[in-house]
Amino acid sequence: MGFGLKWRNWILGCITTPKMSILVNGSPAPPFGIQRGLRQGDHLSLFLFNIVVEGLSSILNKAVDNDLRWAGLFKCKKAMLPITYLGLSLGSRPSSEGVWVSVVSNIEKRLSPWKRKFLSKGGHLVLIKSVLNSIPTYFMSVFRMPIGVVNKIERLQRSFLWGDGIEKRKIHAVDWASVCNNNTSGGLGIGRMVDKNVSLLAKWVWRFGFDRNSLCKKVLCAKYGIQVKILSWDWKSNVSSSYFIKAVANVISTGNNFG
């Protein structure tokens, strides 16, 4: 086929120099050198194939048993990522707006036609503050919400507050920033999603800094090799693998920079 002598000698050396040992009743037999390959149709080739497949099958079964043992330890079913756990999508990138579709959908479902029809303006306000604002709370306590998702949720809230529903728009009597102010400042106390997200992530800063016996803190420090103090500027450069850690580090270094 035109291969050079030097290249052929390399291949010959790779084939003839290794030694093999076969397990006989679970114990390795003396090693022997490789002389030549088996011809097609040789009965010995089938025997060797069965030996290899038996060992491979044992290794695969052991790996499956280990996975199931961990699943049983944590009381979880075995599945492939990404999966949904406690409403959160594990194995996906929280920076993608697609991960937050379920949150936006849950808010839209709460805005049923009968509520839009029979609730007064005061009832709309109570529903926004007590229900719509609380739906994404669990997500925002561990992840930084993308600004696009923030805009979608606040758009739903504005439309529900001033209009008859999310499809029918009406003139907004007051700008949204003033509406979100607290009552003492002349607002309705709804609050901005970004501010709430920052405050929830900031709780982890306090927990890492002052709760020395926190199991969550110990696990994250061991996993990501966090050695520096939580409030130091070097902390952000040590955590680049976890989206949760990045979100908390962003609060530490910039306070509320969500741009």
Buried (B, 14 or more C-beta within 10 A) or exposed (E): EEEEEEEEEEEEEEEEEEEEEEEEEEEEEEEEEEEEEEEEEEEEEEEEEEEEEEEEEEEEEEEEEEEEEEEEEEEEEEEEEEEEEEEBBEEBEBBEBEBBEBBBEBBBEBBEEEBBEEBEEEEBBEBBBEBBBEBBEBBBBBBBBBEEBBEBBBEBBBBBBBBBBBEEEEEEEEEBEEBBBEEEEEBBEBBBBBEBBBBBBBEBBEBBEEEEEBEEBEEBBEEBEBEEEBEEEEBBEBBEEEBBBBBBBBBBEEEBEBE
